[in-house]
Amino acid sequence: MREHANHALPGPADYDVLIIDGRSGSGKTSLARQATVAARLAELDPQVLHVEDLYPGWDGLAAGSRALASVLERREYRRYDWIAGEFGERVTIGPELPLIIEGCGALTAEALGAAQRFAGPAARVLTLWLECPVPERQARALARDGETYAPHWQRWADQEDALYARTRPWLIAERIIASDSGETGRGEPPERRVD
């Protein structure tokens, strides 16, 4: 059952695998951080997989999203080094749960199936789609990454448009969480262009 909420931080009892998706600046990393803290307070040691570690650079949103399912199947990946501009360190994903996956392109039918297989048939996989107005997202993203991200904002937004038109993650999300600035979670496509 899908639900819409402004304040819907999942507790560690709500999932074995948590998948958080949304456009750049929508709050995915912050929500993953909060979920990690909540899990640790419950004496769990969650693993966190940031999909940005799978993107092969600024033009790699679709490739990183596609890679996620096979990463979960193999239980390992090479982390992309954004400074060096190449894949580097090998990271192993242990069988331990919970696992928190966050990033643009995290929620696809393929990734959802791989997450369920990763966790096992009785496991709870909770999927979230975050919605947030463009001006707020852009302000957050640029405050976070500053001038490093500024020249890439539109380039990335165009890739989000293409990916999300195809994958439509809000249709398979169990919960749609809208920004504190106003309820926008209608289960409809998020904004399509940067103003």
MIMI-19884 format. One line per 10 residues: their letters; for each residue z, y, x of N, C-alpha, C. Coordinates in pm, 1 decimal. Last residue first. Example, Ala and Ser with C-alpha at 12.3 -4.5 7.8 and 13.67 -1.06 7.14 Angstrom:
sa	708.0,-225.0,1285.0,714.0,-106.0,1367.0,787.0,3.0,1290.0  780.0,-569.0,1319.0,780.0,-450.0,1230.0,780.0,-330.0,1320.0;
This chain:
dvrreppegr	-1376.3,2550.0,1382.6,-1418.6,2684.7,1345.1,-1406.2,2780.5,1460.1  -1500.8,2231.6,1434.2,-1406.3,2331.3,1482.3,-1460.5,2468.2,1445.9  -1556.3,2006.1,1165.3,-1603.2,2089.2,1276.3,-1494.2,2188.0,1312.8  -1440.2,1842.8,968.7,-1559.1,1795.7,1038.3,-1605.7,1884.1,1152.7  -1116.3,1723.7,867.5,-1209.9,1831.0,892.7,-1322.0,1786.9,986.4  -1109.4,1380.4,748.3,-1050.1,1502.9,799.3,-1159.0,1606.0,827.0  -1199.5,1218.2,443.1,-1228.0,1248.9,583.1,-1161.4,1377.5,626.1  -911.3,1137.5,240.5,-1049.1,1180.3,257.7,-1075.2,1207.9,403.5  -652.3,1094.3,186.3,-732.9,977.5,209.3,-879.8,1009.5,223.6  -515.4,1324.5,176.8,-575.3,1282.4,51.4,-655.5,1153.8,67.6;
gtegsdsaii	-307.2,1511.1,332.4,-335.5,1368.6,330.8,-385.8,1321.1,196.9  -222.0,1761.0,360.9,-366.6,1746.3,357.1,-405.8,1599.8,343.4  39.0,1977.5,319.1,-9.1,1844.7,281.8,-160.4,1844.5,277.1  136.3,2175.0,600.3,83.3,2162.6,464.6,28.0,2024.3,440.0  258.4,2177.0,841.4,208.2,2304.6,792.2,147.5,2294.5,652.4  321.9,1926.7,925.1,427.5,2002.4,858.2,374.4,2130.1,794.5  36.6,1715.7,858.8,109.5,1812.2,939.5,216.8,1880.5,856.6  58.9,1396.1,701.7,3.8,1529.9,713.1,95.2,1616.3,798.3  -17.9,1065.7,738.1,86.5,1164.5,760.4,20.5,1299.3,783.7  -74.7,780.2,568.7,-141.1,902.3,613.0,-33.2,1009.5,621.2;
reailwprtr	-33.8,435.4,626.0,27.6,564.0,593.5,-59.1,676.9,648.1  -223.4,243.9,676.2,-121.0,214.8,576.6,-51.3,342.9,531.7  -569.2,298.7,714.4,-432.7,334.7,752.5,-336.2,301.7,639.4  -822.2,264.2,632.3,-746.9,141.2,661.6,-604.6,170.6,707.7  -913.5,519.5,588.9,-928.9,422.7,479.8,-852.8,293.3,505.3  -883.4,653.3,824.0,-793.8,691.9,715.6,-803.6,595.5,597.9  -1096.7,564.4,987.3,-963.6,503.6,1000.2,-867.2,538.7,887.8  -1394.7,549.5,1003.3,-1317.2,592.5,886.2,-1174.9,536.0,883.5  -1601.9,480.9,1180.8,-1486.3,391.8,1167.7,-1396.5,423.6,1048.8  -1808.2,680.4,1152.2,-1839.9,538.2,1155.6,-1718.5,450.8,1122.3;
ayladeqdaw	-1681.4,918.4,1160.1,-1778.6,897.3,1052.1,-1812.6,749.4,1040.2  -1540.3,891.8,1397.0,-1467.8,878.7,1271.5,-1560.1,867.5,1150.1  -1747.6,927.6,1590.9,-1667.6,804.8,1584.4,-1604.9,787.1,1446.6  -1848.2,1187.0,1531.4,-1936.0,1069.4,1532.4,-1856.5,940.0,1516.7  -1616.1,1348.7,1551.6,-1699.4,1348.2,1430.5,-1781.9,1220.1,1421.9  -1540.6,1296.5,1817.3,-1454.2,1254.1,1706.8,-1534.3,1247.0,1577.5  -1752.3,1422.6,1947.7,-1736.7,1277.1,1960.6,-1646.2,1221.6,1850.9  -1694.9,1685.6,1875.4,-1822.2,1626.0,1834.5,-1817.0,1473.6,1843.6  -1450.8,1719.3,2006.6,-1454.7,1723.9,1860.2,-1584.1,1662.5,1807.1  -1535.6,1717.9,2274.2,-1451.4,1608.7,2224.2,-1455.8,1603.6,2071.8;
rqwhpayteg	-1682.9,1956.0,2277.9,-1746.0,1830.7,2322.3,-1668.8,1710.4,2267.1  -1485.7,2139.4,2211.8,-1595.4,2114.0,2118.2,-1665.7,1982.4,2151.0  -1307.5,2111.5,2445.2,-1262.4,2099.7,2306.0,-1377.1,2062.9,2211.7  -1362.1,2155.9,2708.7,-1404.1,2026.4,2653.6,-1374.1,2012.5,2504.8  -1252.4,2389.2,2800.2,-1398.6,2378.2,2802.1,-1451.6,2249.6,2738.3  -965.5,2326.1,2750.8,-1039.6,2429.5,2677.1,-1191.7,2412.6,2682.8  -837.0,2151.4,2922.7,-899.6,2097.7,2803.2,-993.2,2197.9,2735.5  -745.0,2314.4,3127.7,-810.5,2188.3,3162.3,-891.8,2136.7,3044.4  -604.0,2520.7,3017.5,-742.9,2546.5,3054.0,-818.2,2419.8,3096.0  -378.8,2319.5,2825.7,-424.3,2446.9,2880.6,-573.2,2452.9,2910.7;
dralaraqre	-249.0,2107.3,2715.0,-335.2,2080.7,2830.1,-398.9,2205.5,2890.8  -76.6,2222.1,2517.0,-38.1,2103.0,2593.2,-117.1,2091.4,2723.1  -218.1,2429.7,2412.0,-84.4,2457.8,2466.1,-39.2,2342.6,2555.7  -440.0,2290.6,2323.6,-457.2,2385.3,2433.7,-323.4,2426.1,2493.7  -323.4,2136.6,2119.8,-393.6,2072.0,2230.8,-406.7,2165.1,2350.1  -219.0,2334.8,1945.3,-132.0,2234.7,2008.6,-197.4,2175.8,2133.6  -453.6,2470.8,1870.1,-344.1,2543.5,1936.5,-251.6,2446.5,2009.2  -592.9,2261.5,1745.3,-648.1,2324.9,1865.1,-539.2,2399.5,1941.6  -423.8,2207.6,1527.0,-454.7,2104.6,1627.3,-502.2,2167.4,1757.3  -433.1,2453.1,1390.9,-305.5,2402.0,1442.2,-329.2,2296.7,1550.6;
pvpcelwltl	-707.1,2471.6,1322.8,-643.1,2573.5,1406.9,-511.7,2525.9,1469.1  -748.7,2220.0,1169.2,-813.6,2248.0,1297.7,-739.8,2354.7,1378.5  -459.8,2058.5,1021.9,-570.0,2155.3,1019.4,-621.1,2187.6,1160.2  -412.7,1708.0,1032.2,-361.6,1838.8,1071.0,-478.7,1936.0,1071.0  -308.1,1373.3,993.5,-397.7,1480.9,955.7,-331.8,1613.9,985.9  -294.0,1050.5,1124.6,-233.7,1182.9,1120.6,-339.4,1286.6,1087.0  -245.9,728.0,1014.6,-348.7,828.4,1039.5,-281.4,964.3,1023.9  -105.9,418.9,1116.9,-86.4,556.6,1073.1,-208.1,640.0,1106.8  -7.0,87.8,1052.5,-113.6,178.8,1095.2,-93.2,316.1,1032.9  178.0,-184.3,1165.7,180.3,-63.5,1084.8,77.4,34.1,1140.2;
vraapgafrq	205.7,-518.5,1150.6,126.3,-415.8,1217.9,119.9,-296.6,1123.1  434.7,-766.4,1185.1,404.7,-649.3,1103.7,330.1,-547.8,1190.0  365.9,-1118.9,1224.3,405.7,-986.7,1272.7,363.8,-876.6,1176.5  279.2,-1368.7,1173.9,390.2,-1320.2,1091.0,432.2,-1178.0,1126.9  73.9,-1416.1,1363.2,42.9,-1410.2,1220.5,154.8,-1354.3,1132.6  84.2,-1194.4,1652.6,109.4,-1320.4,1583.6,97.3,-1304.8,1433.1  10.5,-986.2,1819.9,149.5,-995.2,1776.6,183.9,-1127.1,1709.1  -262.4,-1030.0,1866.6,-171.5,-1006.3,1978.5,-27.6,-1034.7,1937.0  -362.3,-1038.0,1606.3,-365.7,-1159.7,1688.3,-270.4,-1147.8,1806.5  -317.2,-769.8,1538.2,-252.7,-876.0,1460.3,-251.6,-1006.9,1539.8;
aaglaeatla	-478.9,-643.7,1724.2,-334.6,-618.1,1725.9,-260.2,-726.8,1649.2  -730.7,-732.5,1642.1,-680.2,-772.0,1774.7,-530.5,-750.6,1784.7  -747.7,-603.8,1391.2,-750.1,-750.1,1401.1,-694.7,-798.9,1533.3  -740.7,-336.3,1481.8,-638.3,-386.0,1389.6,-631.7,-538.4,1393.3  -973.6,-322.7,1632.9,-843.7,-305.8,1699.3,-730.8,-358.6,1612.0  -1164.4,-359.0,1426.2,-1157.5,-452.2,1539.5,-1021.8,-444.3,1609.3  -1119.8,-141.1,1259.6,-1101.9,-276.0,1205.2,-1086.8,-377.2,1318.0  -928.5,103.2,1440.0,-1055.5,49.6,1392.0,-1028.1,-88.3,1335.3  -740.3,330.9,1576.7,-741.3,254.3,1452.6,-883.9,224.4,1407.4  -783.5,479.2,1809.6,-696.8,361.2,1814.3,-711.7,272.3,1692.6;
gcgeiilple	-921.0,716.7,1821.8,-998.9,594.2,1823.3,-915.9,467.4,1825.1  -678.6,888.0,1999.2,-801.4,902.0,1921.2,-880.6,772.3,1934.2  -361.9,711.0,2008.9,-474.1,783.1,2066.9,-590.4,794.1,1970.8  -132.3,445.7,2072.1,-162.9,578.3,2018.6,-283.0,638.1,2087.9  67.8,175.0,2002.9,-66.4,212.7,2048.7,-97.2,348.7,1987.8  347.0,-4.2,2086.9,303.1,119.3,2022.9,169.5,157.7,2086.2  502.8,-306.6,2029.5,395.7,-241.4,2102.7,352.6,-119.8,2021.0  838.9,-445.5,2044.4,723.8,-383.5,1980.3,623.3,-325.9,2080.1  738.3,-747.7,2209.5,720.9,-651.8,2101.3,847.3,-567.9,2092.3  585.7,-900.4,2491.7,702.4,-847.2,2422.6,662.7,-746.0,2315.0;
pgitvregfe	382.7,-988.4,2647.5,385.2,-1037.3,2509.5,497.9,-976.9,2426.1  256.1,-703.2,2840.6,335.2,-824.7,2820.4,334.1,-867.9,2674.9  -22.5,-590.5,2987.3,52.3,-576.6,2862.5,124.9,-708.7,2839.4  -76.1,-447.2,3303.3,-61.0,-569.0,3223.7,21.1,-538.1,3099.3  -307.9,-248.0,3467.7,-187.3,-249.7,3385.9,-187.5,-377.5,3302.9  -434.8,-134.2,3772.9,-438.7,-239.5,3671.3,-303.9,-243.5,3599.8  -559.5,186.3,3867.7,-447.9,92.7,3858.5,-464.8,-8.1,3744.4  -864.3,297.3,3784.7,-783.9,262.8,3901.5,-686.0,150.9,3872.5  -1176.2,441.2,3707.4,-1069.1,349.0,3669.8,-996.4,304.5,3795.0  -1228.7,793.3,3781.6,-1264.6,650.4,3786.4,-1146.0,566.4,3740.9;
gaiwdyrrye	-1155.8,1054.9,3842.6,-1277.4,1030.6,3765.1,-1324.6,886.8,3771.2  -929.8,1149.1,3964.6,-1029.6,1085.0,4050.5,-1161.7,1061.1,3977.0  -807.1,1250.4,3729.2,-826.1,1336.0,3846.8,-937.6,1279.6,3935.4  -790.5,1042.5,3551.6,-864.7,1161.2,3510.3,-888.5,1256.3,3626.1  -820.0,715.5,3578.4,-760.1,824.1,3654.6,-843.8,949.0,3629.1  -761.8,468.0,3341.7,-855.1,569.2,3390.4,-777.6,681.1,3458.6  -632.1,149.7,3417.7,-605.5,284.6,3367.7,-703.7,383.6,3428.6  -754.3,-155.4,3320.0,-745.2,-62.9,3432.4,-734.6,77.5,3375.8  -561.9,-401.0,3140.3,-670.1,-302.9,3153.0,-651.3,-227.4,3283.5  -458.4,-681.1,2938.4,-457.7,-600.7,3060.5,-575.2,-504.5,3058.4;
rrelvsalar	-492.3,-862.3,2733.9,-356.7,-818.3,2767.6,-349.4,-748.2,2902.5  -722.0,-947.4,2616.7,-699.6,-983.4,2757.9,-557.4,-954.6,2804.6  -684.4,-838.7,2358.9,-713.1,-981.6,2375.1,-680.8,-1027.9,2517.4  -646.6,-569.0,2415.7,-539.0,-643.8,2350.2,-559.7,-794.1,2363.2  -897.5,-516.9,2526.9,-776.8,-496.1,2608.2,-660.0,-574.3,2547.9  -1061.5,-556.4,2307.7,-1068.4,-652.4,2418.3,-949.6,-637.0,2512.7  -979.3,-333.4,2150.7,-965.2,-470.8,2100.2,-968.6,-572.0,2213.5  -1045.3,-108.1,2320.3,-908.3,-140.1,2281.7,-891.7,-284.4,2235.2  -1311.2,-44.3,2362.8,-1242.4,-127.4,2462.3,-1107.0,-177.3,2414.1  -1380.0,134.2,2160.1,-1435.7,-2.3,2157.7,-1358.4,-96.5,2250.0;
sgaalgdwgp	-1242.5,359.7,2257.1,-1205.7,301.1,2128.8,-1255.0,156.6,2119.0  -1385.9,406.4,2492.6,-1243.3,374.7,2498.4,-1194.8,308.7,2371.1  -1639.5,465.2,2385.0,-1622.5,351.5,2476.4,-1476.5,309.5,2485.3  -1586.3,696.3,2233.8,-1633.8,574.7,2166.9,-1613.1,451.4,2255.1  -1498.9,877.3,2445.7,-1416.7,842.9,2329.1,-1459.7,711.0,2265.3  -1615.5,972.4,2687.5,-1586.4,831.3,2668.4,-1504.5,792.8,2548.2  -1665.5,1208.9,2808.2,-1765.8,1161.1,2713.4,-1738.9,1017.2,2670.8  -1455.4,1246.9,2987.0,-1467.2,1336.6,2871.8,-1572.8,1293.7,2770.8  -1359.0,907.1,3091.1,-1389.7,1048.8,3106.4,-1411.6,1120.9,2975.0  -1348.3,642.3,2957.8,-1409.9,669.9,3088.6,-1453.8,815.7,3099.2;
yldevhlvqp	-1042.2,567.2,2803.6,-1163.6,649.5,2797.8,-1220.5,667.5,2938.2  -800.7,442.1,2842.6,-919.1,357.2,2833.5,-1049.2,436.0,2829.3  -600.9,623.1,2827.6,-611.4,549.4,2953.8,-735.2,460.4,2958.5  -607.0,701.5,2566.2,-671.4,790.0,2664.2,-682.4,724.3,2801.9  -446.7,521.7,2435.7,-590.3,494.1,2436.8,-662.4,584.7,2536.6  -154.9,404.6,2565.9,-223.8,529.5,2534.1,-374.0,504.8,2545.1  83.5,187.0,2472.4,-54.0,188.9,2521.8,-119.6,317.0,2472.8  407.2,95.1,2543.0,322.9,198.6,2485.1,187.1,193.8,2553.3  661.4,-132.2,2448.1,549.4,-102.0,2536.9,465.4,3.4,2466.2  1012.2,-89.9,2384.8,872.1,-93.2,2342.3,775.6,-69.4,2458.1;
dlealraavt	1282.8,-247.7,2374.3,1212.1,-187.9,2487.2,1062.2,-190.1,2457.6  1569.4,-188.7,2168.5,1440.9,-252.9,2193.0,1374.5,-181.0,2308.8  1798.6,-65.3,2068.8,1809.4,-161.1,2179.4,1685.1,-247.5,2195.2  1759.0,141.2,1905.7,1782.8,13.1,1839.3,1788.5,-101.6,1940.4  1687.8,329.8,2087.7,1819.0,343.9,2025.1,1858.8,217.0,1950.0  1427.3,241.4,2131.8,1528.3,225.7,2237.6,1669.9,240.6,2184.3  1309.4,318.6,1889.0,1315.6,176.8,1925.7,1421.7,153.3,2033.3  1333.0,597.3,1906.4,1399.3,525.4,1797.8,1413.2,377.1,1829.7  1167.6,643.9,2130.3,1310.4,678.0,2136.0,1387.3,601.0,2028.7  922.3,561.1,2020.4,977.0,495.5,2139.5,1127.0,520.8,2150.8;
aqralstkgs	887.4,745.3,1815.6,901.9,603.2,1781.4,961.5,525.1,1897.6  856.0,976.6,1970.5,969.2,965.0,1878.3,994.5,820.0,1839.6  615.5,909.7,2099.7,736.7,935.5,2179.0,861.1,921.8,2091.7  444.7,896.2,1881.7,467.6,775.7,1962.1,594.5,791.0,2045.9  452.6,1165.2,1805.6,504.6,1064.0,1713.9,532.1,934.1,1788.9  331.2,1278.8,2033.0,467.4,1318.4,1995.3,530.2,1214.5,1902.9  79.4,1160.6,2019.6,166.0,1132.5,2134.3,310.6,1168.2,2103.2  -17.7,1267.7,1769.7,-6.5,1124.3,1795.7,93.1,1092.1,1907.0  -75.9,1525.3,1680.8,64.2,1486.0,1699.1,86.9,1339.1,1729.8  -327.9,1633.1,1678.6,-265.5,1605.9,1548.8,-121.6,1558.7,1559.9;
gsrgdiilvd	-475.9,1673.2,1908.6,-378.1,1774.1,1872.6,-305.8,1748.2,1742.1  -763.5,1503.3,1799.3,-694.1,1567.7,1910.3,-600.0,1677.2,1860.7  -704.9,1303.7,1501.4,-784.6,1388.2,1590.5,-697.4,1451.9,1697.8  -555.6,976.9,1500.5,-575.5,1110.3,1445.0,-654.2,1191.5,1545.7  -332.1,695.3,1498.6,-461.9,758.1,1524.7,-465.4,893.8,1456.2  -122.5,444.0,1598.2,-123.9,583.9,1555.6,-257.3,645.6,1596.7  19.4,139.9,1529.3,-105.1,203.4,1572.5,-110.3,342.7,1512.2  266.9,-79.2,1625.3,244.4,47.7,1557.6,117.4,108.7,1615.7  387.6,-399.6,1580.4,286.2,-318.6,1647.7,264.7,-194.8,1562.0  604.1,-442.4,1423.2,602.8,-508.2,1553.9,499.7,-439.9,1642.4;
ydapgplahn	787.5,-224.4,1196.4,667.1,-276.3,1261.4,701.9,-360.2,1384.4  1024.3,-128.0,1091.0,903.5,-117.3,1009.1,781.7,-186.7,1069.3  1233.9,-118.0,1259.5,1232.8,-231.0,1166.1,1105.0,-234.5,1082.9  1201.3,122.6,1392.9,1164.7,-1.4,1461.6,1165.3,-124.0,1371.6  1058.7,352.9,1151.4,1169.4,298.4,1227.9,1127.4,167.7,1292.2  818.9,613.6,1143.9,853.8,474.1,1119.5,970.6,432.2,1207.0  843.1,921.9,1001.4,861.8,853.0,1128.2,900.6,708.9,1100.4  732.8,1101.5,807.9,732.5,956.6,789.2,743.2,884.7,921.9  693.8,1372.8,650.6,792.6,1329.1,749.4,808.2,1178.8,734.2  485.4,1382.0,470.7,492.3,1483.6,574.7,587.6,1440.0,685.8;
aherm	279.2,1118.5,346.1,409.8,1178.1,372.2,397.9,1285.4,478.0  143.1,868.0,146.2,121.6,998.4,208.1,258.5,1060.6,228.9  56.5,521.9,171.5,143.5,629.6,128.0,110.8,755.2,205.6  -87.8,218.0,57.7,-95.9,340.4,136.9,-1.2,443.8,81.4  0.0,-117.9,83.3,0.0,0.0,0.0,0.0,124.2,87.8;
